[in-house]
Amino acid sequence: MPRSITSVFSEAEDFAVAMREEGCLSLLVTGAGQFRARLTQVALQSLRLSATDERLPRIAFVALPADTILVSLPRGRGAAPIWGGITIGADEIMTLGAGQRLHMRTDGPCRWGSIWLPAAELAQYGSAVTGAPFPVPSAARRWHLRPATMRHLRHLHSAAIGLVERRSSAVIDAAAAHGLEQQFIYALIECLSRSSAISRKTGASAS
């Protein structure tokens, strides 16, 4: 698969350096114990994926590029990060708009995944699929997904990450990588067009 790597860390400083590619400008471990973390990164064509497993609580400051949005989702039964004070549940995702800056913390062992993609590309595909202007999230928002929609998104993410972590011998050429990327984009369009955005302050669904 194009540009993919899995790294295991026993030092917080090394993990912080690797997380810079994930938009992390600073990272501070806030709990005692032996540091352990695992980071898998997959770059397709215009879309990037990552999967992170962490053991100790920490706080980080994250900044997104001006042209990129981030989708964060929980992995397995592990807890997900808390983004700007927002906690997401098992059937929820978090979107961060292009250029967003906020703190992200974990309170203990944590497993989470990320999808990075150009905001303009999501808007273009979204408009083509829905037949109407597609509003790309511009702020930090929590979305409650239908169980089937969430399962599909997590399955796509887990399948791509699993190929890397298992060091699969399967050959993923440019055409296959493009096809996988298209599946992710269409899945995200479905998530954002058919799901409820939950208000950050009140917990009520946004219109």
C-alpha positions, 0 to 999 in steps of 0.5 A: 500500500502506498506510503504506509508504516507502523511504529511502536514507541516506548518514549513519549518524546519519540511519539510526540515527534511522530504525531507531528504528522497528525497535526500535533504541535505539542504533547504532554504525558499526564500520567505515571507509568511505562510509556507505550504507544503504537501508530499506524499511518497510511497515505493513499492518494489525497486521503490519509488514515491513521490508527493510534493505540496509547496506554498513558493519559496525555494532553496535546495541542492539535492544528489542522492545515487550512485545506484539510478536515479531520474525522476521528472515530473510536476503534474497538472497545477502547476509549476515544480521545476528548477533543476540545472537551467533547467526548464521543461515543461508540456510534459517533465520530468527530469532525474538525474543520480546516484550520481548526486548533484545539486541545485533545486529551486522553484519560487513560488507555485509548484506541482511535482512528483518523481520516484526513482529506482535502475539504475541497474534494469532500465538498466537490464529491458531496455536491455530485452525490447529493445533487446540492451544495455540500456543507463541509464542517467548518468547526469541531462537531460530534455526529451520531451515526446510524449503527450500520453507517458506523459499522461500514466506516469502521470496517473500511478503516480497520481493513486498511489499517489491518493490511499494514499492521499484519504486514499483508503480502496483498498487493495494493496498486494505484488503482486499488488505492484509488478505489479504497479512497473513493469508498472512504469518501462516499462513506463520509458523505453518507455519514455527514448527510444522513446523520445528526450533528450534536451541539457542542454546548447543549447536546441537542441535535443541530439542524 
